[in-house]
Amino acid sequence: MTKWIAGWNMPGCLPDAPPQSFDNWEDARTYIIDELQFWSISGDSVGETALIALLRESMADDSFLSAQVGGYVYWIERSDVRA
């Protein structure tokens, strides 16, 4: 079974919040968009807007994402779980 793990952190540091697990890539993508919109933590509104646009346009359910905006990296990765 494939799970998707999503989170955000400062480069080289542990995540600011525990990474979240999702059953599909779209839910992981929505989580990252929601986090960007809720926190607006980077102060880089141009970068945040660009990342949100990239996420909304990305439809592939097997895409790995790692994007830096301001001082943070936002990521989505596949985690294959054995039942």
C-alpha positions in Angstrom: 0.0 0.0 0.0 1.3 3.4 -0.9 1.0 6.3 1.6 2.1 9.9 1.1 4.0 11.8 3.8 3.9 15.6 3.7 5.6 18.2 5.9 7.7 21.3 6.1 10.8 22.4 7.9 13.8 24.7 7.9 16.6 23.1 5.8 18.7 20.8 8.0 16.3 20.9 10.9 13.6 18.6 12.1 10.0 19.3 10.9 8.3 22.2 12.7 5.2 20.0 13.0 5.0 16.2 12.8 4.8 15.0 9.1 1.4 13.9 8.1 0.4 10.6 6.4 -2.2 10.5 3.5 -3.7 7.8 1.4 -3.3 9.8 -1.8 -1.1 12.5 -3.3 -4.0 15.0 -3.7 -4.7 15.0 0.0 -1.0 15.6 0.8 -0.9 18.4 -1.7 -4.0 20.0 -0.1 -2.3 19.8 3.3 0.8 21.7 2.1 -1.4 24.3 0.4 -3.4 24.7 3.6 -0.3 25.0 5.7 1.1 27.7 3.4 -2.1 29.7 3.5 -2.6 29.3 7.2 0.9 30.2 8.5 2.3 32.4 5.7 5.5 31.7 7.6 8.1 32.6 5.1 7.2 36.2 4.4 7.9 35.4 0.8 4.4 35.9 -0.7 5.7 35.7 -4.3 7.3 32.3 -3.5 4.3 31.1 -1.6 2.0 32.1 -4.4 4.2 30.3 -7.0 4.4 27.1 -4.9 0.6 27.1 -4.3 0.1 27.6 -8.1 2.5 24.7 -8.8 0.7 22.4 -6.3 -2.7 23.2 -7.7 -1.5 22.5 -11.3 0.3 19.3 -10.3 -2.0 16.3 -10.9 0.4 13.4 -11.0 -0.4 11.1 -8.2 3.2 9.8 -8.0 5.0 13.2 -7.9 7.7 13.8 -5.3 7.7 17.4 -4.2 10.5 19.4 -2.5 10.3 23.2 -2.8 11.9 25.9 -0.8 10.1 29.1 -0.1 11.8 31.6 2.1 13.5 29.8 4.9 11.4 26.6 4.7 11.2 23.5 2.6 7.8 22.0 1.8 7.8 18.3 0.8 5.7 15.3 -0.2 7.2 11.9 -0.6 6.0 8.3 -1.2 6.1 5.8 1.6 5.4 2.3 0.6 3.9 0.5 3.6 3.7 -3.3 3.8 0.4 -4.6 5.1 
